[in-house]
């Protein structure tokens, strides 16, 4: 066979890849690619390359290693082995493969270099992860360069603030619940910038000594202060206020008060620019002209007019120190007080804070050589008491208190600061009903005119009222009475301030806790309002372990009633009706005062108004506001459902509605039947007890009277299903705001909650509910078990009852004669009125003669001279209206009457 017809050998190990392989040494033993595989003349069959040897019977040879083989070799042994296996060792002078032995250029191209050599190539183990000095230095230079660029861009983009822009302000507009405008009020007329030459040097040095001693030397930026602020924000804490005067000027004129990292950086850039473009006098002028001094006053000129009625230029050093103290926070340093915004900002505490800081600032000015010895002695001699507040345009009558309440709600439910809010531009939509507000104000004025004569009776002077009306199951405040009005110098909102003890209006919370949680003796089961407790005067109070409560001096504590009447053991229902203290103090101890507090808190009473948990806690030493008391009683009216009181439905700014003003959620905070039984007990207070003056309302209502020690306050809180209203009456010394006794006020020995406060409540509720139906209240069902106080006589069934053969609504013509022991049996359902089908003597629908609790002794809710409870005989039931002769109309689920 001729050579040219010889069948070429088949490629081994790779086809075309093998055809591209280069010639290897004679020791490689690899086959060459077929001739012509590469397309070059040297690859044609029958040719040889110079200096090479044939390694194949066909004479084929290869010049280059294959890529696939190189990759396989790299996987096995790294770059060097890959190069060796793919194309043989590099040839060269003196090398192991000289000319003609596979030498020449390298057969593998070097790898492509990375821009960032990390992890590091050619390194193994931990060394691969250690960055090179080139990488570290490059990154550092890049970071610094980027930071410089960023700072430069930030510096270029911000502009210097203009203090005149900050002087612009708008009115805040308030709206009634029906959407009509209530009032537009603002501080636009209370802004006026003045030049630095019109600002006393004493004022300039006062703020420098107090806030930024290095003002004339520093760059305007406190890097450490900013770093601390950023650190606090990163940890979720509050930022610190130790900024320079330059930074505060920037915040006043250019930035919002929100505490964010972005704002802090922006503040820094602007402050740097302000520090390089404005001189120190300009910065100080801008700061004093844009700072907020309280009472709606922006700038030193407005502050001087507001607090001292003079121009800024005429301020004395002592007055300058006072105004500089306000910059710490006018809410807490205005001696007039801002208790409506924060109870801790009351007039007494504010005055003490103001005097302390005022004296400190004067001392710093003296120490810094800005006041001579003589000037300091003159300035520190007397505290410069400012003028009283003045009513601004439109802020008269009850409007001032409505605005005050709404403003407080806005600030408490948003991130808006008082300073921002007083700049204006907000539209506030309230829950206040104009008709109801006018009705409440008219009721107070009418009773004041009828009962009080401050011109001729000194004890009628300084009498004040506070009242509020809330919708049950909703929380909307529809009306309030805050006082005589700003125009008459009364700037405290009596409807929304604490400090006036509520007295016996607190007792329903004690009863509710007992019905829900029981006493320490009832194993967690609620107790019945028919449980008996000792109602006598001057009783020792026991702890749950049986020991007597002691006073601080170690002597035994005795609880007193208002009078010495010996009531004996009476039901809690009766004790509520006649507002007797001793049963509820002992009941509170048996239940646990913490449980009473929990029930009151769940009903809407705020923590800040709770008194100490001693025995007197049960009879109203706490001081919630009128708004909170109306809201808490609305929980009873709402079958145990509570909603926080609210006065604002929405707030808009620049046409945009702000978040945070959704209607509060309604929650079930006590069992329905507990609330229903409390309501039933309080209905009896109006029908037969201390609240009988409220019967003039002419519709179903429940309520409780309250009077405090020394007759310093008197309350009535009552409700229907549609409306819950509280009325407080008290006397207050206008100088120190201390409560005064009302003994002798209105020409009577003492003022009780069932007297003037109930009269105001009734007058208002008549008007507010005019034209509305009378839905009554849900019927209560029997609750708890009778759990008498320790020491109470054992119940003994001693009442003989002869029921009618056939149940009838007509009473038995001849009631059976009965005798009643001090403690009637609780197992007799007809006697207690649990069974509405019972008739006749003491039945649910019958008439009885005599009674254990009221008939003969206290018929009709009145009090006879002094007979004891056990002096009476006869039968009674559990609900009815008694009279002095011992006759009563029986009814279901009422107090024992006769």
C-alpha positions in Angstrom: 0.0 0.0 0.0 1.4 3.4 -0.9 2.1 5.8 1.8 -0.4 8.4 0.7 -3.2 5.9 1.0 -2.2 4.9 4.4 -5.0 5.4 7.0 -4.0 8.2 9.3 -3.9 7.3 12.9 -6.9 8.3 15.0 -6.5 11.2 17.4 -5.8 10.2 21.0 -7.1 12.2 23.9 -8.8 15.1 22.5 -9.5 15.4 18.8 -8.9 18.9 17.7 -7.4 19.9 21.0 -4.8 17.2 20.5 -4.1 18.5 17.0 -3.2 21.8 18.4 -0.8 20.4 20.9 2.9 21.4 20.4 5.8 19.1 20.0 7.0 17.6 23.2 10.3 15.9 24.1 10.9 12.4 23.0 10.2 11.3 26.6 6.6 12.8 26.5 5.3 9.8 24.6 2.4 11.8 23.4 0.9 11.5 19.9 1.0 14.3 17.5 -2.1 15.9 15.9 -3.0 14.7 12.4 -1.4 16.6 9.5 -3.4 19.6 8.4 -5.2 19.9 11.7 -3.9 23.5 12.2 -4.2 24.5 8.5 -0.5 25.6 8.3 1.9 24.2 5.6 3.9 22.6 8.3 1.0 20.6 9.3 0.5 18.9 6.0 1.0 15.2 5.8 4.6 14.1 5.0 6.4 17.2 6.4 8.5 17.7 9.4 9.5 20.7 11.3 13.2 21.4 11.5 15.0 20.2 14.5 12.3 17.9 15.6 11.9 14.2 15.7 9.0 12.1 14.6 7.2 10.4 17.4 4.5 8.8 15.3 4.6 6.2 12.6 2.9 8.7 10.3 5.5 11.3 11.1 3.1 13.7 12.8 4.4 16.1 15.4 3.0 18.9 17.5 4.5 22.3 18.3 2.2 23.7 21.1 0.5 22.4 24.2 -3.3 22.4 24.4 -5.4 24.8 26.5 -7.5 22.0 27.9 -4.5 20.1 29.0 -3.0 23.3 30.6 -6.2 23.7 32.6 -6.1 20.1 33.8 -2.5 20.5 34.8 -3.2 23.7 36.7 -5.8 21.9 38.7 -3.3 19.2 39.7 -0.2 21.1 40.3 -0.5 24.9 40.0 0.8 27.2 37.3 4.3 25.7 37.1 3.2 22.1 36.5 0.5 23.3 34.1 3.2 25.0 32.0 5.4 21.9 32.2 2.7 19.5 31.2 1.2 21.7 28.5 4.3 22.7 26.6 7.4 21.3 28.2 9.9 23.1 30.3 11.1 26.4 29.0 14.3 26.1 26.9 17.2 28.4 27.3 21.0 28.5 27.5 22.2 25.9 29.8 18.7 24.6 30.5 17.8 21.0 30.5 16.1 21.3 27.1 18.4 22.9 24.8 17.8 23.7 21.1 15.9 21.0 19.4 14.5 19.7 22.7 11.2 21.6 23.0 12.8 24.9 24.1 11.8 28.4 23.0 9.1 30.8 24.4 6.8 29.9 27.3 3.7 28.0 26.3 1.4 29.5 28.9 0.5 33.3 29.0 0.8 35.0 32.5 -2.5 35.4 34.5 -4.4 38.8 34.2 -3.7 41.0 37.2 -6.6 42.1 39.5 -7.3 45.8 40.3 -7.6 44.9 44.1 -5.3 42.0 45.0 -7.4 40.6 47.8 -7.4 37.8 48.9 -3.7 38.0 47.9 -2.5 35.9 45.0 0.6 33.7 45.5 -0.1 33.6 49.3 -1.4 30.7 51.2 -3.1 30.2 54.5 -3.7 33.2 56.7 -1.3 35.3 54.6 -3.8 35.3 51.8 -6.2 37.4 54.1 -3.6 40.0 55.3 -4.0 43.1 53.1 -0.9 44.5 51.6 0.4 48.0 52.6 -0.4 49.2 49.1 -4.0 48.1 49.5 -4.3 49.7 53.0 -2.8 53.0 52.0 -4.9 53.1 48.8 -8.1 52.6 50.7 -7.2 55.2 53.3 -6.3 57.8 50.6 -9.6 57.0 48.8 -11.7 57.3 52.0 -10.1 60.6 52.9 -10.5 61.9 49.4 -14.1 60.9 49.3 -14.7 62.6 52.7 -13.1 65.8 51.5 -15.3 65.8 48.4 -18.4 65.1 50.5 -17.6 67.8 52.9 -16.9 70.2 50.1 -20.1 69.4 48.4 -22.1 69.7 51.7 -20.5 73.0 52.5 -21.2 74.4 49.0 -24.8 73.2 49.0 -25.9 74.8 52.4 -26.8 78.5 52.7 -26.5 80.9 55.6 -29.8 81.3 57.5 -31.6 84.7 57.7 -32.9 85.6 61.0 -35.7 87.7 59.4 -37.1 84.5 57.9 -37.5 83.1 61.3 -39.5 86.2 62.3 -42.3 85.1 60.0 -45.2 83.3 61.6 -48.8 82.3 61.0 -51.9 81.8 63.0 -53.0 78.4 64.2 -56.7 77.9 63.4 -59.0 75.8 65.6 -62.3 74.3 64.6 -65.4 73.1 66.4 -66.5 69.5 66.1 -69.0 70.5 63.4 -66.1 71.9 61.3 -66.9 75.6 61.9 -64.0 77.9 62.9 -63.6 78.3 66.6 -60.7 80.8 66.7 -57.5 81.8 64.8 -54.7 82.6 67.2 -51.0 82.9 66.8 -47.8 84.9 67.6 -47.3 86.9 64.4 -47.7 90.2 66.2 -45.2 89.1 68.9 -42.1 89.0 66.7 -39.7 91.8 66.2 -36.0 91.6 65.4 -33.6 94.3 66.8 -30.0 95.0 66.0 -27.2 94.2 68.4 -26.9 97.8 69.6 -30.5 97.6 70.9 -29.7 94.6 73.0 -28.1 95.3 76.4 -24.6 94.0 77.0 -25.8 92.4 80.1 -28.2 90.3 78.0 -25.4 89.3 75.6 -23.0 88.3 78.4 -25.8 86.5 80.3 -26.4 84.0 77.5 -22.6 83.6 76.9 -21.8 83.0 80.5 -24.7 80.5 80.8 -24.5 78.7 77.5 -21.2 79.1 75.7 -18.3 80.8 77.6 -15.9 80.3 74.7 -18.2 81.9 72.1 -15.8 84.5 71.0 -12.9 82.0 70.7 -14.5 78.9 69.3 -15.1 78.0 65.6 -18.9 77.8 66.2 -18.9 74.0 66.1 -18.5 71.6 69.0 -17.2 68.4 67.5 -17.3 66.5 70.7 -20.9 67.6 71.3 -21.9 66.4 67.9 -20.1 63.1 68.4 -21.8 62.6 71.7 -25.2 63.4 70.1 -24.5 60.9 67.3 -23.5 58.3 69.8 -26.6 58.7 71.8 -28.8 58.5 68.7 -27.0 55.3 67.6 -27.8 53.8 71.0 -31.4 55.0 70.8 -31.1 57.7 73.5 -31.7 61.4 73.5 -29.3 63.9 72.0 -27.6 66.3 74.3 -28.3 70.0 74.2 -24.7 71.3 74.7 -24.5 73.0 71.3 -22.7 76.3 70.8 -24.6 79.5 70.4 -23.7 79.3 66.6 -25.3 75.9 66.4 -28.4 77.0 68.3 -28.8 80.0 66.0 -28.7 77.6 63.0 -31.3 75.4 64.6 -33.6 78.3 65.5 -33.6 79.7 62.0 -33.0 76.9 59.5 -33.6 73.5 60.8 -36.4 71.4 62.2 -35.9 70.2 65.8 -36.0 66.5 64.8 -33.0 64.6 66.1 -31.5 62.7 63.2 -28.0 61.9 62.0 -28.8 63.8 58.7 -29.9 66.9 60.6 -26.8 66.8 62.8 -24.5 66.8 59.8 -26.5 69.5 58.1 -26.3 71.6 61.3 -22.5 71.1 61.3 -22.0 72.2 57.7 -24.2 75.3 58.1 -22.6 76.2 61.4 -19.1 76.0 59.8 -20.3 78.2 57.0 -22.0 80.7 59.4 -18.8 80.8 61.5 -16.7 81.7 58.5 -19.1 84.2 56.9 -20.6 86.1 59.8 -18.9 87.8 62.7 -19.6 86.9 66.3 -21.8 90.0 66.9 -24.0 89.0 64.0 -24.3 85.5 65.2 -25.2 86.6 68.8 -27.8 89.0 67.4 -29.4 86.3 65.3 -29.5 83.9 68.3 -31.2 86.4 70.6 -33.7 87.4 67.9 -34.7 83.9 67.1 -34.8 82.1 70.5 -38.1 81.1 72.1 -38.8 82.6 75.5 -42.2 81.1 76.2 -45.7 82.6 76.3 -45.5 82.8 72.5 -42.6 85.3 72.6 -39.9 84.8 69.9 -36.8 87.0 70.2 -35.5 89.2 72.9 -37.6 92.2 72.0 -40.9 90.2 72.2 -39.7 88.6 75.5 -38.9 91.9 77.1 -42.4 93.2 76.2 -44.1 90.0 77.3 -42.4 89.6 80.7 -41.6 93.1 81.7 -43.6 95.4 79.4 -40.5 97.3 78.2 -38.1 97.3 75.2 -35.1 95.1 75.3 -32.7 98.1 75.5 -34.2 99.0 78.9 -33.7 95.6 80.5 -31.8 95.6 83.8 -29.0 93.0 84.4 -31.3 91.1 86.8 -34.0 90.9 84.2 -31.5 89.8 81.6 -30.5 86.9 83.8 -34.1 85.9 84.2 -34.7 85.9 80.4 -31.5 84.0 79.9 -32.8 81.4 82.3 -35.9 80.9 80.2 -33.7 79.7 77.3 -33.1 76.5 79.3 -36.8 75.7 78.6 -39.7 78.1 79.2 -42.1 75.3 80.0 -40.1 74.6 83.2 -38.6 78.1 84.0 -41.6 80.4 83.6 -42.7 81.1 87.2 -46.3 81.4 86.0 -46.2 77.7 85.5 -47.2 75.4 82.6 -48.9 72.6 84.5 -51.4 72.1 81.7 -48.5 70.9 79.5 -46.7 69.0 82.3 -47.8 68.5 86.0 -44.2 68.9 87.1 -44.2 72.4 85.5 -46.5 73.8 88.1 -46.1 77.4 89.3 -44.4 76.5 92.6 -41.7 74.2 91.1 -41.2 76.5 88.1 -40.6 79.5 90.4 -38.0 77.6 92.4 -36.2 76.4 89.2 -36.3 79.9 87.8 -34.9 81.6 90.9 -32.1 79.0 91.2 -30.9 79.4 87.6 -31.3 83.1 87.7 -29.0 83.4 90.7 -26.6 80.9 89.0 -26.4 83.0 85.8 -25.7 86.2 87.8 -23.0 84.4 89.6 -21.4 83.2 86.4 -21.5 86.7 84.9 -19.8 88.0 88.0 -17.2 85.2 88.0 -16.5 85.9 84.3 -15.9 89.6 85.1 -19.0 90.7 83.1 -20.6 92.2 86.3 -18.7 94.3 88.8 -19.1 93.6 92.5 -21.5 96.5 92.9 -23.5 95.5 89.8 -23.7 91.9 91.0 -24.9 92.9 94.5 -27.6 95.2 93.0 -28.8 92.5 90.6 -28.9 89.6 93.1 -30.7 91.7 95.7 -34.2 90.9 94.5 -35.7 88.3 92.1 -37.3 90.3 89.2 -40.8 88.9 89.2 -42.3 89.1 85.7 -45.8 90.3 84.8 -48.7 87.9 84.8 -49.8 86.3 81.6 -52.1 88.3 79.3 -54.8 87.0 77.1 -54.0 87.2 73.4 -56.5 88.1 70.7 -59.5 85.7 70.7 -58.3 83.9 73.8 -61.2 84.8 76.1 -63.8 83.0 78.0 -63.7 79.2 77.6 -62.0 79.4 74.2 -58.7 79.9 76.0 -59.0 76.6 77.9 -60.3 74.7 74.8 -57.3 75.9 72.8 -55.0 75.0 75.8 -56.4 71.5 76.0 -56.2 70.9 72.2 -52.6 72.3 72.1 -51.5 70.0 74.9 -53.1 67.0 73.0 -51.3 67.9 69.8 -47.9 68.2 71.5 -48.4 64.9 73.4 -49.3 63.0 70.3 -46.8 64.3 67.7 -43.1 65.2 67.4 -44.1 68.9 67.1 -42.3 71.1 69.7 -44.0 73.9 71.5 -41.7 76.4 69.7 -42.6 75.0 66.3 -46.3 74.9 67.2 -46.2 78.5 68.3 -44.7 79.5 64.9 -48.2 78.7 63.6 -49.5 77.4 60.3 -51.5 74.5 61.8 -55.2 73.7 61.4 -56.5 71.8 64.5 -59.9 70.1 64.3 -61.4 69.4 67.8 -64.1 67.3 69.4 -65.6 70.3 71.3 -69.3 70.9 70.8 -70.1 74.6 70.8 -73.6 74.1 72.2 -72.4 71.9 75.1 -69.5 74.2 75.9 -71.8 77.1 76.2 -74.3 75.1 78.3 -71.6 74.1 80.8 -70.3 77.6 81.1 -73.8 78.9 81.6 -74.5 76.3 84.3 -71.5 77.4 86.3 -72.3 81.1 85.9 -75.9 80.5 86.9 -75.0 78.7 90.1 -72.3 81.1 91.0 -74.7 84.0 90.7 -77.4 82.2 92.8 -75.1 80.8 95.5 -72.0 82.9 95.8 -71.5 86.6 96.8 -67.7 87.3 96.8 -68.4 91.1 97.1 -70.1 90.7 100.5 -68.7 87.4 101.8 -65.0 86.9 102.1 -65.4 83.1 102.2 -66.9 83.2 98.8 -63.8 84.7 97.3 -61.4 82.6 95.3 -64.0 79.9 94.7 -63.2 78.0 91.4 -64.9 75.4 89.3 -63.5 72.8 86.9 -65.7 70.5 84.8 -65.5 68.2 81.8 -67.9 66.1 79.7 -66.9 62.9 77.9 -68.8 60.6 75.5 -68.8 57.0 76.9 -67.3 54.2 74.7 -65.7 56.9 72.6 -63.6 59.3 74.7 -64.4 62.5 72.9 -64.3 65.5 75.1 -67.4 67.5 74.1 -67.2 70.3 76.7 -65.1 71.6 79.6 -65.0 74.5 82.0 -61.5 75.7 82.8 -62.1 78.9 84.9 -63.0 82.5 84.6 -60.9 83.1 81.5 -57.5 84.4 80.6 -58.9 87.9 80.4 -59.7 87.7 84.1 -56.2 86.6 85.0 -57.0 82.9 85.4 -54.5 81.0 83.3 -54.8 77.6 84.9 -57.1 75.2 83.1 -59.2 73.7 86.0 -60.6 71.0 83.8 -57.2 69.6 82.9 -55.1 70.1 85.9 -54.4 68.0 89.0 -54.0 68.9 92.6 -57.6 68.8 93.8 -58.4 65.6 95.8 -61.5 63.8 94.5 -62.8 62.5 97.9 -65.5 60.0 98.0 -66.0 59.9 94.2 -63.1 57.4 94.4 -65.2 54.8 96.3 -66.7 53.3 93.1 -63.2 52.1 92.2 -62.9 50.3 95.5 -66.2 48.6 95.1 -65.4 47.6 91.5 -62.1 46.1 92.6 -63.9 44.1 95.3 -66.5 42.8 92.9 -63.8 41.9 90.3 -61.0 40.5 92.5 -62.6 39.8 95.9 -60.9 40.1 99.2 -58.1 38.1 100.8 -60.8 35.9 102.4 -62.8 35.1 99.2 -60.2 33.1 97.4 -60.3 35.3 94.4 -64.1 35.3 94.0 -65.6 38.7 93.7 -67.8 39.9 96.6 -71.4 41.2 96.6 -72.3 44.8 97.2 -74.6 43.4 99.9 -71.5 42.4 102.0 -71.6 44.1 105.4 -68.9 46.3 106.9 -68.8 48.3 110.1 -69.9 51.9 109.4 -69.3 53.3 112.8 -67.1 56.4 113.2 -63.5 56.3 114.5 -62.6 52.7 113.7 -59.3 50.9 113.9 -58.3 49.6 110.4 -56.8 46.1 110.1 -54.1 44.8 107.8 -54.8 41.5 106.0 -52.8 39.7 108.7 -55.2 41.0 111.3 -52.8 43.6 112.8 -53.9 47.2 113.2 -52.6 49.9 110.8 -50.2 52.2 112.6 -49.4 55.8 112.1 -45.8 57.0 111.6 -45.4 57.6 115.3 -46.4 54.0 116.1 -49.8 54.8 117.4 -53.0 53.0 116.1 -54.6 54.7 113.0 -58.4 55.5 113.4 -60.5 56.2 110.4 -63.1 58.9 110.8 -66.4 59.5 109.1 -67.9 62.9 108.6 -70.1 62.5 111.6 -70.3 60.4 114.7 -73.5 58.5 113.7 -73.2 54.8 114.8 -74.2 53.0 111.6 -73.3 49.6 112.8 -72.7 46.8 110.2 -74.2 47.9 106.9 -74.0 46.8 103.3 -71.5 48.3 101.0 -74.4 49.4 98.9 -75.7 51.4 101.8 -72.3 52.7 102.7 -72.0 54.0 99.1 -75.4 55.6 99.3 -74.6 57.6 102.4 -70.9 58.0 101.5 -69.6 56.5 104.7 -65.9 56.2 104.9 -65.0 53.4 107.4 -66.5 50.5 105.3 -64.6 51.5 102.2 -61.3 52.0 104.0 -61.4 48.5 105.5 -62.7 47.1 102.2 -59.7 48.7 100.4 -57.4 47.0 102.8 -59.1 43.7 102.4 -59.0 43.9 98.6 -55.5 45.4 98.4 -55.0 49.0 97.6 -52.8 48.0 94.6 -55.9 46.3 93.1 -57.9 49.5 93.6 -55.2 51.4 91.9 -55.2 49.0 89.0 -58.9 49.3 88.4 -58.7 53.1 88.5 -55.8 53.1 86.1 -57.5 50.8 83.7 -60.5 53.1 83.8 -58.3 56.1 82.7 -56.7 57.6 85.8 -53.1 58.6 85.2 -50.2 57.4 87.3 -49.0 60.9 88.1 -52.3 61.7 90.0 -52.3 58.6 92.3 -51.7 59.3 96.0 -49.7 56.9 98.3 -51.2 53.5 98.9 -52.2 54.0 102.5 -55.6 53.4 104.0 -56.8 56.9 103.0 -56.2 56.0 99.4 -59.6 54.3 99.4 -61.5 57.5 100.1 -60.0 59.8 97.5 -56.6 61.4 98.3 -55.6 61.1 94.7 -55.9 64.2 92.4 -56.9 63.4 88.9 -58.3 66.1 86.6 -61.9 66.7 85.9 -61.3 65.3 82.4 -59.9 62.1 83.7 -62.7 61.6 86.3 -65.3 62.0 83.6 -63.5 59.6 81.4 -63.1 57.0 84.2 -66.8 57.1 85.1 -67.5 56.8 81.4 -66.0 53.3 81.8 -68.9 52.4 84.1 -71.4 53.9 81.7 -69.8 52.0 78.8 -70.3 48.6 80.4 -66.6 48.3 81.3 -65.3 49.6 78.0 -62.7 52.4 78.1 -61.3 54.8 75.5 -58.7 57.4 76.4 -60.1 61.0 76.3 -59.2 63.0 73.2 -59.8 66.5 72.1 -58.3 66.6 68.5 -59.5 64.6 65.5 -56.9 65.8 63.0 -54.1 68.3 62.4 -53.1 69.7 59.1 -50.0 71.7 58.1 -49.5 73.1 54.6 -52.6 71.1 53.4 -51.1 67.8 54.6 -52.7 65.8 57.4 -50.2 64.9 60.1 -50.0 61.4 61.6 -50.8 60.5 65.3 -54.4 61.7 65.6 -56.5 58.6 65.0 -59.3 58.0 67.4 -58.1 56.1 70.5 -59.0 52.4 70.6 -61.8 51.1 72.8 -60.9 48.2 75.1 -62.8 46.1 77.7 -61.0 46.9 81.0 -63.4 45.4 83.5 -66.2 42.7 83.3 -69.5 44.0 82.0 -71.4 42.9 85.1 -69.0 44.6 87.4 -69.6 47.9 85.6 -73.4 47.2 85.6 -73.4 46.6 89.4 -71.4 49.7 90.0 -73.9 51.7 87.9 -76.8 50.2 89.8 -75.2 51.1 93.1 -74.6 54.7 91.9 -78.1 55.0 90.6 -79.2 54.4 94.2 -76.9 57.2 95.3 -79.0 59.6 93.3 -82.3 58.0 94.1 -81.8 57.6 97.9 -78.5 59.0 99.0 -76.2 62.0 98.9 -76.8 62.7 95.3 -80.5 63.3 95.4 -80.3 66.8 94.0 -79.4 65.1 90.7 -83.0 63.6 90.5 -84.0 67.0 89.1 -82.4 65.9 85.8 -85.6 63.8 85.3 -83.9 60.8 83.6 -82.0 57.7 84.5 -78.6 58.6 85.8 -75.9 57.4 88.1 -73.3 59.3 90.1 -71.3 59.9 93.2 -70.6 62.8 95.5 -67.3 63.6 97.1 -66.1 65.9 99.8 -62.6 66.1 101.2 -61.0 66.8 104.6 -61.3 70.3 105.9 -63.9 70.9 103.1 -61.2 72.0 100.7 -62.9 70.4 97.6 -66.3 69.0 96.6 -67.1 66.9 93.6 -70.0 65.3 91.7 -69.3 62.9 88.9 -72.3 61.4 87.2 -73.4 59.9 83.9 -76.0 58.6 81.6 -75.3 56.2 78.7 -74.8 59.2 76.4 -72.6 61.5 78.6 -70.3 61.4 81.6 -69.6 64.7 83.4 -67.5 65.6 86.4 -67.8 68.9 88.3 -65.2 70.0 90.9 -65.5 73.0 93.3 -62.6 74.4 95.4 -61.0 77.5 96.9 -57.5 78.4 96.1 -55.1 81.0 97.4 -54.1 83.0 94.3 -50.6 83.7 95.7 -49.3 80.3 96.5 -52.2 78.2 94.9 -52.8 76.4 98.1 -56.3 75.0 98.7 -58.4 76.8 101.3 -61.3 75.4 103.3 -64.8 76.0 102.1 -66.4 75.9 105.5 -68.7 78.9 105.5 -68.7 79.4 101.8 -72.1 80.2 100.2 -73.3 81.0 103.7 -73.4 77.3 104.8 -71.4 75.4 107.4 -69.7 73.3 104.7 -69.9 72.6 101.0 -70.7 69.0 100.0 -70.5 67.3 96.6 -74.2 66.8 96.7 -74.8 70.5 97.0 -73.4 73.1 94.6 -71.4 70.7 92.3 -74.5 68.5 91.8 -76.5 71.6 91.1 -74.1 72.6 88.3 -74.0 69.0 86.9 -77.8 68.9 86.8 -78.2 72.3 85.1 -75.7 71.4 82.4 -76.9 67.8 81.8 -80.5 69.1 81.3 -79.3 71.3 78.5 -76.8 68.9 77.0 -79.2 66.0 76.8 -82.3 68.1 75.8 -84.2 66.3 73.0 -82.3 63.0 73.5 -84.0 59.8 74.6 -83.5 58.1 78.0 -82.1 54.6 77.3 -81.5 53.8 81.0 -78.8 51.3 81.8 -78.3 47.6 81.2 -79.8 45.5 84.0 -77.2 44.0 86.4 -77.2 40.4 87.4 -76.3 39.0 90.8 -72.5 39.2 91.4 -70.1 37.7 93.8 -70.8 36.3 97.2 -71.6 38.0 100.5 -68.3 38.3 102.3 -68.8 40.3 105.5 -66.0 42.1 107.3 -64.1 40.2 110.0 -66.1 40.7 113.2 -69.5 41.1 111.6 -72.4 39.2 113.2 -73.0 35.8 111.6 -76.0 35.9 109.2 -79.0 34.3 110.8 -82.2 33.8 108.9 -84.8 35.4 111.2 -87.2 37.0 108.8 -90.5 35.1 108.4 -92.0 35.8 105.0 -95.5 34.8 103.9 -95.5 35.2 100.1 -98.8 35.7 98.2 -100.2 32.3 96.9 -100.1 33.7 93.4 -97.4 36.1 92.2 -98.9 39.5 91.7 -97.8 43.1 91.3 -100.3 44.0 94.0 -98.9 43.9 97.5 -100.4 41.8 100.2 -103.2 43.7 101.9 -102.0 42.8 105.3 -98.2 42.4 105.5 -97.1 39.7 107.9 -95.5 41.0 111.0 -91.8 40.3 111.1 -88.8 40.9 113.2 -85.4 41.7 111.7 -82.0 41.0 113.3 -79.1 43.3 112.5 -77.9 40.8 109.9 -80.7 39.4 107.8 -80.1 36.1 106.0 -78.5 36.4 102.7 -80.0 33.1 101.6 -83.5 34.4 101.5 -83.9 35.4 97.8 -87.2 37.2 98.3 -85.9 39.1 101.3 -82.9 40.4 99.3 -84.8 41.0 96.1 -82.8 38.6 93.9 -86.1 37.0 92.7 -88.1 39.5 90.7 -91.1 37.2 91.0 -91.4 37.7 94.8 -94.2 39.9 96.0 -95.6 41.1 99.2 -93.5 42.0 102.2 -90.0 42.9 101.1 -90.6 41.5 97.6 -89.3 42.8 94.4 -92.6 44.6 93.7 -94.0 45.0 97.1 -94.2 47.5 99.9 -92.6 47.0 103.2 -92.7 48.6 106.6 -89.4 49.3 108.3 -86.0 48.3 107.2 -82.6 47.4 108.4 -80.7 50.1 106.7 -82.9 53.1 106.0 -86.5 52.7 106.8 -87.4 54.8 109.8 -83.8 55.7 110.4 -82.9 57.2 107.1 -86.0 57.2 104.9 -85.8 59.0 101.6 -82.1 59.3 101.8 -82.3 61.8 104.6 -80.6 61.4 108.0 -82.6 61.3 111.2 -81.0 62.6 114.4 -79.2 59.6 115.8 -81.1 56.3 116.2 -79.0 53.2 115.6 -79.7 50.8 112.8 -80.8 48.1 115.2 -83.5 50.3 116.7 -85.8 49.7 113.8 -88.0 46.7 113.0 -89.9 45.7 110.0 -89.3 44.1 106.6 -87.4 45.5 103.7 -86.3 44.6 100.2 -83.3 45.4 98.1 -84.5 48.5 96.3 -86.9 51.3 96.9 -87.5 54.9 98.1 -88.0 55.0 101.8 -89.5 57.8 103.9 -89.2 58.8 107.5 -92.1 56.7 108.5 -90.6 53.5 107.4 -92.6 52.9 104.3 -91.0 52.2 101.0 -91.8 51.0 97.5 -90.0 47.7 96.9 -88.0 47.0 93.9 -85.5 44.6 92.4 -81.8 44.8 93.2 -81.7 47.9 95.4 -80.5 48.9 98.8 -82.2 47.6 101.8 -84.9 50.2 102.6 -88.2 50.2 104.3 
